[in-house]
Structures are given as structure tokens and as C-alpha cells.
Amino acid sequence: MEVEIIKVYYICDMNRFRKLIVLSIFLFCTAAIGICQAPPTPPSGGAAPCGGPFGTVCPIDGGVSLLIAAGAALGGKKAFDLKKKKAS
């Protein structure tokens, strides 16, 4: 009986080890690809678009507000579903 338990633990450890190896290889390759990219070319002529003292400034407007609204809606739905489930 103890031999079977050891085999089960051994199989679980091997699966965990394989997942860890695959994850490590994936993360290493992703980092290597990011490092090997060429730097972007600087913009030709003119000042920064928004005239900021620290270089190019990118405005954050519509995209972030839509993500915040979607997150709030999802959170509200999850809270409503949890309240409905507790009431049942």
C-alpha cells in the first residue's frame, strides 16, 4: 500500500516539475525576445507633442476610463451574483 502512495507522489512531483520547466523556458524566451528588440527610432524634428519638460507625453483618456468602467461593471455583477446566491 505504501508503494502505491509513493508512486502517486512521484507522478505528481514529475508533473509539477515539468510544468515548472515549461514555464521557466517560456519566461526566459519571452525575456530574451524583449531584450533583443531594436530601440525605437527617435522622432524626426520638432518639439515634444505636448511640450513637456521630460520628453514625449502620451495622454491617457478614453481607453483607461473604459477599462475602469468595465471593471466596475464586472465587480458589481459579481457582488450581485454573490448576494443572490447567499439569499437562495
Phi, psi and omega in degrees: 000320181292329180295320179296320179296318179297321179295319180296315178297322180295318179295317179297318179294322179293319178296317178296319179295318179297317178298319179296319179295314180297317178297318179297316179296317179299313181295321178296316180294320179297317179294320180295321179295320179294323180287326185281355180289144177286147179291151181292151178284141180290151179295146183270119172067164176080171180269178177298146185300325180256001178069027180286150181287346183255018179104205184294133179246131179251119180289141178248114182225269190293318186296315182292319180295325176293321178294320178295317179296319179295320178295320178295319179295318179295317178298320177296320179294318179296318179295318178298316179296321179294318179295320180293322180291321180291327179291332182285000000 
